[in-house]
């Protein structure tokens, strides 16, 4: 069985045994009409947890970890991570958390740092 897979920054062709089961991601969902509004809605009405505003206040310290763009996929028109972060930061500030008490960490996991 011939399949393609990411290897570093490249796409390589692999020959796998016929008994190999290849799992593929489902097709993408349709885009949201108002992404920022939906992020805010989820912050205010999360499943199984209290709203963000109920768990932070002016004394809170908040660290937000986000992933980096590690896969060599086509770039997004507007990066959803940055858009979500803007909504989250506004919600934290409206709950009384000062910007200097909020930290952002690019959580690169176990892969190496990007290099030229």
N, C-alpha and C positions, 0 to 999 in steps of 0.2 A: 504494500500500500504506500503510495506517495502522498506526502503531506508537506505543507510549508510551515515553518516556525520561526519566531524571532530568535536571533542569536546575536547579542550585542546590538549594534545599530543596523544589522542586516537581516534580510529574510532569506532563509536557506531552505532547500528542498531536502527532505529526509525520506528514506525508505524504511518502513516499519513492517514488522511481521503482520500477516493478514489477520491474525487473531487480536490485534491491537484495537482497543476501543478509544476513539477520539471524541473528547467532549468539547463542544463549542458553545460559546456564549449565545444566549437568545438574541433575537434582533432587538435593536434599541426601541425604547418606548417613544411615543410621539412627544415632541417638545412641549414644555409647559407654556401656556399663554403669557403668564407673568411670573418668571422665575423668582425674582426677589420677593414678591408677595407670598409665594408658596413657601420659601425659606422662612419668612417671618411667621407664617401660619404654623409651621412645624415647631418653631421655637416657642410659640405661645400655646400650642396644643399637641405636645409630643405624646406618643403612645406609651403608656405605662409609667410615665415620669411626671413630676410637677413641671410647670412652665419655667423657663429660664429665669424670669423675673422673681420667682418665688424662692430660688436657691442662691441668688446673689444679692449683695447690697453694697453700700459704699465702702465697707471694710474688706470686701472680697478681693482676692488675687486670682486671676484667671490666666491659664495657659491654654492656648489653642494650638494643637498639632495638626499639620496638614501634609498631605503627600506631595511629592514633586512629579513633574512630567517625565517619567522614566522610560516609558515605552516609545519607540519611534513611530508614533501614530500621526496621522495628519493633525495639524494644530487646530484647536477650537477657534471659532470666530471670536468668541469672548470666553475666556477661561472661567469656568463655573466656580472654581475655588475662590478666586478674587471677588467675584460677585457675591458669593455666600459670606465671605469674611466681612465685606462691607456691611451687610445686613446684621450679622452677628455683633459687630463692633457697635453699631448704632443701638441695638437692643440692649447691650451691656451698659453703654453709657446712659441710656434712658432709665436703666434700673439703678443708676447711681455709681457704677463702677468707673473710676477715673482711668483715662487712657494709660497713664504711667503704671497702673497696676495690672495691665494686660500684657502678656507675653505671647509672641508668635514663634513657633518652632517648625521649621521645615524638616519633617521626620523622614529622612532618606532611607530608613530601614537598614538592610544589610548590603545594599549595593554601594559601589564606590562613588565618590563625588564626581560631578561632571568635569571633564577636562577638554581642552581644545582638540 
